[in-house]
Amino acid sequence: MGKRMFTRRQVIATTSAGALATLINWPYRGIAIAGQDHKKLAIQGGEPVRTGAWPKWPVWDQGAENGIIEVLRSGKWWRGSGGKIAEFEKQYAELMGAKHCLATASGTTALLVALHVLGVDAGDEVLVSPYTFIASYNVILLSKALPVFVDTDPETFLMDPEKIEERINDRTTAIIPVHIFGLPVNMDRVNEIARKHNLKVIEDACQAWLAEYRNQKAGTLGDLGCFSFQNSKHLPAGEGGAIIGDDDEIMDRCHAFHNCGRAYGSVKATTPYPTRGSNRRMQQFQAVILMSQMKRIKKDADVRLENALYLNSKIKDIPGIIPCKLADGANRSAYHCYPFRYKKEYFNNSPRRKFLEALNAEGIPCWGGYGPQNKYGLIQEALNSKGYKRLFTEERLRRFREENHLPGNDQLCKEAVCFFQNVLLSNKHDMDDIANAILKIYENRDKL
Ligand SMILES: Cc1ncc(COP(=O)(O)O)c(C=O)c1O
């Protein structure tokens, strides 16, 4: 009879947590050394693995407070009368390794400006990652174009580049790869396909400050890259956003459009308002906060990365826990969230909801990531609207509905578990708490 071979995962699946801790050289702190009561899950009244606080976010310093007062007292609150925004743009472009940066009111407005300037028009189709914050869809709908979803690879949490081409037709004008959670998309493949089909690439890097793909910053790899500086972000200013790009003329058009269509650079004042536009401007106060936040962004990014890699090494062998894989060519994630997948089969078939409840109760704040938003009301509302019925044939809208099934994305939406970025600003000791809490739940999986 042939010898039965077990994979490492199968061996671990049949091993108790105490033995598992030894097997993977784990400091099973707080459980192994504690009494029986400590083994009881916190949701069942046991003592939580952790009661301590996590780092707060956002944080700021006296410099920001002084800067805000200075702008306030100057009365120069908008970009037309003060230079703080231009100063920030220069710094941010340098940080990203881009030729130009245009600051905007938000990440959503950055994406809207980019779509307009790169020629996305009513009746066009734009390919987009479905696993994202809803703004990535909304900007396409607001441009009166069709957001065509490219299924997600659950392993990477990102647009599956091998599913792009099947969604392209003669109305497709652009691709929005989303570097969700700061995980860089396989941009070599995206750009290769875009070149072949003459499509524009707008990177939604709204969660990807300092993430890198082949040692280049996310946001510098497509035609334009868009960022968000909303309160929860790694470079926060309450609200705010930016577009970065290397093409002088395109960036001039971004500037003109974001400033109500006024002339700028190569967009000449043939008439007072030579192009269409909108007010998408940043305020001076935002720029002051951003310049102060820039002082810590690199250091914070290193801490998050170090802790994320450490956490990967701690949880990767727990049965049913699958850390996220970086896409081919991605060499650094920004970890706006730390994501992994939960396989309920290894946890006595307990639904993810139970796992999340148990982990939160152990003192580890977590959430289940994004839902299957491609099925949310906004899509049907748009498709049923007067405008979309005018812009797209009945046959096209029928086919869109038919093709709006994304098995990879659906799977991920059921399996994802995420930690917020501030958790990663902690230390290795606290990462051990996370790993210990997951292991404790695994050990008690029959009681979930
Ligand atoms: C992936 C993604 N795209 C776009 C946005 C929109 O940015 P904002 O909230 O600054 O408008 C966000 C913000 O959370 C985001 O996470």
The ligand as an ORCA input file, in Angstrom:
! r2SCAN-3c Opt
* xyz 0 1
  C     -10.565     52.622     -3.528
  C     -11.148     53.987     -3.338
  N     -11.487     54.702     -4.412
  C     -12.002     55.936     -4.292
  C     -12.211     56.513     -3.060
  C     -12.832     57.864     -2.985
  O     -12.068     58.756     -2.251
  P     -12.761     59.935     -1.417
  O     -13.485     59.323     -0.268
  O     -11.608     60.785     -0.992
  O     -13.677     60.651     -2.335
  C     -11.867     55.817     -1.916
  C     -12.083     56.372     -0.590
  O     -12.269     55.687      0.381
  C     -11.332     54.512     -2.056
  O     -11.008     53.794     -0.977
*
